[in-house]
């Protein structure tokens, strides 16, 4: 039986044969067990730690402890709840270590903070292709109190069918009754967070809310959640925005786990190290031969996980707003600009010819045979057309259809570009809290999915494309076959050229 079938059986709770084989020391079974359950551990740790940089370490430590302790597991059918309990213990230990370092070590040795540009909520939205109210639920998790994040990590998996309530209670070491009370309290906070996300994302925003949040820096926290919720309760317009919310459980039902990142070095090393460490511990009496066998198995698992992660990511079709801040510099050579036919000029863009026919100063009634008349030269494509042509060439290589320039998307992208240039910021979200989806909607485009890429600095479309082909979210946006239309805004300032690319697909 191959790893894919084993993984499916284990995830359905019926893989007791695989667990027993792993307990008996079967190296292949250990590899398949680690590969099947690493995504669950990664999801629990990622959500509980809010995308902290230590997520990979927690996942690795959990898998090592689980495989190393398989011999003590009496009931193979309880492997899932046992693994989740180990994960939660590792999370709590990491939290305790972080608090201890922050207290004892001072500022120079404080616990490393999560990277706000790569938090688990963004990963969830991107890799699960969340939109609409599902996306709002994911964003609302940022507004939970810290004490409820561990519970959220498990409840999210319960709502999506990955855990049972009994397993959730066991992982929290609580009675079913106490678990139910805590879940209800957490869900109330989550619903409040959903309302906050919706009213902050409304366009135009409520004037009274704009005044209230004038000092808000955009970082979700308990104090601002309570202030905004109090405003909503007393504001008929804002209260109306939150009346059509579907139950979160129904929105998350059947939702898949967040897949592992594409070829993540730390996470690929996680399962490999787990199998290798467990094998070396179990076979320590066997000397060098046991250690060599463990390393061979680890390499095999690493290769299997690399292929699995790439396959999962290949079917991701929805790309949303991604890291705030300026994109990284890339050293990839700029692709050559392909020859373009007559430019397809958007309605809102005016192209000025660079060469025109020049008449003679004194017209001659009879031109001489040697005289020639200059032919008009076609104007070069404007930057938007040039960049779209470059993008479409890359999309063709990936098997995607060409993007069409839509005047509404162009207007939305140009407006945001001009605003960034005028007010001196560089972000997907404006200082007034307006995001790309609201800007696209306000332009009159009825979208089913959308994406946005930004850049600042380069002056040529070819350089911008080279920077966006970064094997990350920018490239994922460009090569998403689901997108049909595009609009690009360009603004040149003394600090460099600003670029905004809005991609979308219309409602069916």
ZAMARGU-4260 file (C-alpha; in steps of 0.2 Angstrom, whole numbers, plus 5000, padded with zeros to 4 digits):
<rodrens>
0) 5000/5000/5000 | 5007/5017/4995 | 5009/5032/5006 | 4994/5041/4998 | 4982/5027/5003
5) 4990/5025/5020 | 4988/5044/5023 | 4970/5044/5018 | 4966/5029/5030 | 4975/5036/5044
10) 4966/5053/5042 | 4950/5044/5043 | 4954/5037/5059 | 4955/5019/5053 | 4974/5018/5050
15) 4977/5007/5066 | 4987/4994/5055 | 4999/5008/5050 | 5001/5013/5068 | 5004/4995/5073
20) 5017/4993/5060 | 5026/5009/5065 | 5026/5003/5083 | 5034/4987/5077 | 5049/4997/5070
25) 5043/4997/5051 | 5053/5012/5044 | 5042/5014/5029 | 5027/5014/5041 | 5035/5027/5052
30) 5038/5038/5037 | 5020/5037/5030 | 5014/5040/5048 | 5024/5056/5049 | 5019/5062/5032
35) 5001/5059/5035 | 5000/5068/5051 | 5013/5082/5049 | 4999/5093/5041 | 4988/5092/5056
40) 5002/5096/5068 | 5007/5110/5057 | 4989/5117/5057 | 4987/5116/5076 | 5004/5124/5080
45) 5002/5137/5066 | 4985/5143/5073 | 4989/5142/5091 | 5006/5151/5089 | 4998/5164/5077
50) 5011/5161/5064 | 5026/5162/5076 | 5043/5158/5069 | 5044/5143/5081 | 5029/5134/5072
55) 5042/5123/5063 | 5051/5119/5079 | 5036/5114/5088 | 5030/5103/5073 | 5047/5095/5073
60) 5048/5092/5092 | 5030/5085/5091 | 5034/5072/5078 | 5050/5067/5086 | 5041/5064/5103
65) 5027/5055/5095 | 5037/5043/5085 | 5049/5040/5099 | 5035/5037/5111 | 5025/5025/5099
70) 5029/5010/5110 | 5020/5017/5125 | 5004/5020/5115 | 4992/5006/5121 | 4977/5009/5109
75) 4982/5013/5091 | 4965/5019/5088 | 4968/5034/5100 | 4984/5039/5090 | 4976/5055/5083
80) 4970/5062/5100 | 4987/5057/5108 | 4996/5066/5094 | 4986/5082/5097 | 4989/5081/5115
85) 5008/5080/5112 | 5006/5095/5101 | 4997/5106/5113 | 5010/5101/5127 | 5024/5107/5115
90) 5014/5123/5112 | 5012/5127/5130 | 5030/5123/5133 | 5035/5135/5120 | 5024/5149/5127
95) 5031/5146/5144 | 5049/5147/5137 | 5045/5163/5128 | 5038/5171/5144 | 5053/5166/5154
100) 5065/5173/5141 | 5056/5189/5140 | 5056/5191/5159 | 5074/5185/5163 | 5084/5190/5147
105) 5078/5208/5144 | 5076/5216/5128 | 5091/5208/5120 | 5085/5190/5123 | 5066/5192/5120
110) 5056/5178/5112 | 5056/5180/5093 | 5040/5188/5087 | 5029/5182/5073 | 5032/5190/5056
115) 5016/5200/5053 | 5019/5198/5034 | 5018/5179/5035 | 5005/5175/5049 | 4995/5160/5048
120) 4979/5169/5044 | 4986/5175/5028 | 4992/5157/5024 | 4975/5151/5028 | 4967/5163/5016
125) 4979/5160/5002 | 4981/5141/5003 | 4963/5137/5006 | 4957/5150/4993 | 4945/5158/5006
130) 4933/5171/5000 | 4918/5180/5006 | 4912/5175/5024 | 4925/5161/5025 | 4939/5174/5023
135) 4931/5185/5036 | 4931/5171/5048 | 4949/5168/5046 | 4953/5187/5047 | 4942/5188/5063
140) 4953/5175/5072 | 4966/5189/5074 | 4954/5198/5086 | 4953/5184/5098 | 4961/5186/5115
145) 4978/5177/5117 | 4971/5164/5129 | 4958/5158/5116 | 4971/5155/5102 | 4975/5137/5108
150) 4956/5133/5109 | 4954/5141/5092 | 4967/5129/5084 | 4957/5114/5090 | 4940/5121/5087
155) 4944/5126/5069 | 4949/5108/5066 | 4933/5101/5075 | 4922/5113/5064 | 4931/5107/5048
160) 4929/5089/5053 | 4947/5085/5057 | 4944/5082/5076 | 4930/5076/5087 | 4924/5086/5102
165) 4930/5072/5113 | 4948/5073/5106 | 4947/5092/5108 | 4942/5090/5126 | 4956/5077/5129
170) 4969/5089/5121 | 4964/5103/5133 | 4963/5091/5148 | 4946/5097/5152 | 4929/5089/5155
175) 4916/5089/5140 | 4906/5102/5150 | 4920/5114/5153 | 4925/5112/5135 | 4908/5117/5129
180) 4908/5133/5140 | 4925/5138/5134 | 4920/5135/5116 | 4905/5145/5117 | 4915/5160/5125
185) 4928/5159/5111 | 4914/5158/5098 | 4906/5174/5104 | 4923/5183/5103 | 4925/5176/5085
190) 4908/5183/5080 | 4912/5200/5087 | 4928/5199/5077 | 4919/5195/5061 | 4908/5211/5064
195) 4924/5221/5067 | 4932/5214/5051 | 4916/5219/5041 | 4914/5236/5047 | 4932/5241/5045
200) 4932/5234/5028 | 4916/5243/5022 | 4918/5256/5008 | 4915/5270/5012 | 4917/5268/5030
205) 4905/5274/5043 | 4911/5293/5047 | 4908/5290/5065 | 4919/5274/5065 | 4932/5283/5055
210) 4933/5296/5069 | 4933/5283/5082 | 4948/5274/5074 | 4958/5289/5070 | 4972/5283/5082
215) 4970/5264/5077 | 4987/5258/5070 | 4978/5242/5062 | 4985/5229/5074 | 4970/5219/5081
220) 4969/5219/5100 | 4956/5217/5114 | 4954/5235/5118 | 4950/5240/5100 | 4939/5225/5097
225) 4928/5231/5112 | 4928/5249/5107 | 4922/5245/5089 | 4909/5233/5095 | 4902/5246/5107
230) 4901/5258/5092 | 4892/5245/5081 | 4879/5242/5094 | 4874/5260/5094 | 4876/5263/5076
235) 4861/5257/5065 | 4871/5257/5049 | 4886/5247/5056 | 4874/5235/5065 | 4865/5232/5049
240) 4882/5226/5041 | 4883/5211/5053 | 4866/5204/5052 | 4869/5192/5038 | 4883/5182/5045
245) 4881/5163/5043 | 4887/5152/5058 | 4905/5149/5058 | 4904/5130/5060 | 4894/5129/5043
250) 4907/5140/5034 | 4921/5129/5040 | 4913/5112/5038 | 4923/5101/5026 | 4937/5114/5024
255) 4954/5106/5021 | 4969/5108/5031 | 4981/5122/5027 | 4994/5113/5016 | 5012/5114/5020
260) 5022/5127/5011 | 5029/5123/4994 | 5046/5115/4998 | 5048/5122/5015 | 5066/5118/5021
265) 5061/5118/5040 | 5045/5108/5038 | 5053/5095/5026 | 5067/5093/5038 | 5054/5091/5052
270) 5047/5074/5047 | 5064/5068/5041 | 5072/5072/5057 | 5058/5064/5067 | 5060/5047/5058
275) 5079/5048/5059 | 5079/5053/5077 | 5066/5039/5082 | 5075/5026/5072 | 5092/5031/5080
280) 5084/5030/5097 | 5075/5013/5094 | 5091/5006/5086 | 5104/5013/5096 | 5110/4996/5101
285) 5112/4991/5083 | 5126/5004/5081 | 5131/5012/5064 | 5119/5001/5054 | 5104/5007/5063
290) 5109/5025/5061 | 5112/5023/5042 | 5095/5015/5040 | 5087/5029/5049 | 5095/5042/5038
295) 5090/5033/5022 | 5072/5033/5027 | 5072/5051/5032 | 5079/5056/5014 | 5065/5046/5006
300) 5051/5055/5017 | 5059/5072/5013 | 5057/5068/4994 | 5039/5062/4996 | 5034/5077/5006
305) 5042/5089/4993 | 5032/5081/4979 | 5016/5082/4990 | 5018/5100/4995 | 5021/5105/4977
310) 5006/5095/4971 | 4994/5103/4984 | 5000/5120/4980 | 4998/5117/4962 | 4979/5117/4964
315) 4978/5133/4974 | 4968/5145/4963 | 4963/5160/4974 | 4977/5172/4979 | 4972/5187/4990
320) 4981/5202/4998 | 4999/5197/5003 | 5013/5203/5013 | 5012/5222/5018 | 5028/5232/5015
325) 5040/5233/5000 | 5043/5216/4991 | 5060/5209/4992 | 5073/5213/4979 | 5077/5199/4967
330) 5092/5195/4956 | 5083/5186/4942 | 5088/5193/4925 | 5074/5204/4918 | 5065/5195/4904
335) 5066/5202/4887 | 5051/5213/4881 | 5042/5204/4867 | 5038/5213/4851 | 5021/5220/4852
340) 5008/5224/4839 | 4997/5240/4839 | 4994/5245/4857 | 4977/5240/4865 | 4974/5256/4874
345) 4962/5257/4890 | 4949/5269/4889 | 4956/5280/4903 | 4974/5280/4896 | 4980/5292/4882
350) 4995/5287/4872 | 5005/5301/4864 | 5014/5296/4848 | 5033/5298/4848 | 5035/5300/4830
355) 5024/5309/4817 | 5026/5314/4799 | 5034/5331/4796 | 5029/5341/4781 | 5042/5351/4771
360) 5044/5369/4775 | 5040/5374/4757 | 5029/5362/4748 | 5035/5358/4730 | 5022/5356/4717
365) 5032/5342/4709 | 5042/5331/4721 | 5059/5325/4715 | 5062/5306/4712 | 5075/5306/4727
370) 5063/5314/4739 | 5056/5302/4752 | 5041/5304/4764 | 5043/5299/4782 | 5031/5285/4787
375) 5022/5287/4803 | 5029/5276/4817 | 5017/5266/4828 | 5017/5273/4846 | 5026/5261/4858
380) 5014/5252/4870 | 5011/5261/4886 | 5018/5254/4902 | 5002/5245/4907 | 5001/5236/4890
385) 5019/5232/4890 | 5017/5224/4907 | 5001/5214/4903 | 5010/5208/4887 | 5025/5201/4897
390) 5013/5193/4910 | 5003/5185/4896 | 5018/5178/4889 | 5022/5169/4906 | 5004/5164/4908
395) 5005/5156/4891 | 5020/5145/4896 | 5010/5140/4912 | 4995/5135/4901 | 4984/5150/4906
400) 4974/5161/4895 | 4978/5179/4892 | 4972/5193/4904 | 4961/5207/4897 | 4964/5225/4902
405) 4948/5230/4911 | 4945/5249/4912 | 4937/5247/4929 | 4952/5237/4936 | 4963/5250/4928
410) 4954/5264/4937 | 4955/5255/4954 | 4974/5251/4952 | 4978/5269/4946 | 4968/5277/4960
415) 4978/5267/4973 | 4994/5270/4964 | 4991/5289/4964 | 4986/5288/4982 | 5002/5279/4988
420) 5013/5291/4978 | 5004/5306/4985 | 5003/5301/5003 | 5020/5292/5003 | 5015/5275/5009
425) 5017/5257/5001 | 5004/5245/5007 | 4989/5235/5000 | 4978/5244/5013 | 4977/5263/5013
430) 4979/5274/5028 | 4960/5275/5030 | 4959/5256/5030 | 4952/5253/5013 | 4958/5237/5005
435) 4959/5231/4987 | 4943/5221/4987 | 4933/5237/4992 | 4942/5247/4979 | 4938/5235/4965
440) 4920/5233/4971 | 4919/5252/4971 | 4925/5253/4953 | 4909/5243/4948 | 4918/5227/4944
445) 4908/5212/4951 | 4921/5199/4956 | 4921/5181/4961 | 4940/5182/4965 | 4954/5195/4965
450) 4972/5197/4968 | 4984/5212/4969 | 5003/5214/4967 | 5013/5230/4971 | 5030/5236/4968
455) 5040/5252/4971 | 5056/5257/4963 | 5059/5250/4946 | 5055/5260/4931 | 5052/5247/4917
460) 5039/5234/4916 | 5052/5220/4912 | 5060/5224/4929 | 5044/5224/4938 | 5039/5207/4931
465) 5056/5200/4935 | 5053/5205/4953 | 5036/5198/4953 | 5041/5181/4946 | 5048/5177/4964
470) 5041/5159/4966 | 5030/5167/4980 | 5013/5175/4981 | 5017/5188/4967 | 5020/5174/4954
475) 5005/5164/4961 | 4994/5179/4957 | 5002/5181/4939 | 5000/5162/4935 | 4983/5159/4942
480) 4972/5153/4927 | 4957/5158/4936 | 4960/5177/4934 | 4953/5184/4918 | 4955/5203/4919
485) 4968/5215/4924 | 4971/5233/4927 | 4988/5241/4931 | 4992/5258/4938 | 5008/5267/4937
490) 5014/5283/4945 | 5032/5291/4944 | 5039/5300/4959 | 5056/5306/4965 | 5057/5291/4976
495) 5054/5279/4962 | 5039/5272/4951 | 5024/5264/4960 | 5015/5250/4952 | 4999/5242/4956
500) 4992/5227/4947 | 4974/5222/4951 | 4968/5205/4944 | 4951/5198/4945 | 4938/5186/4938
505) 4920/5191/4935 | 4905/5184/4944 | 4898/5170/4933
</rodrens>
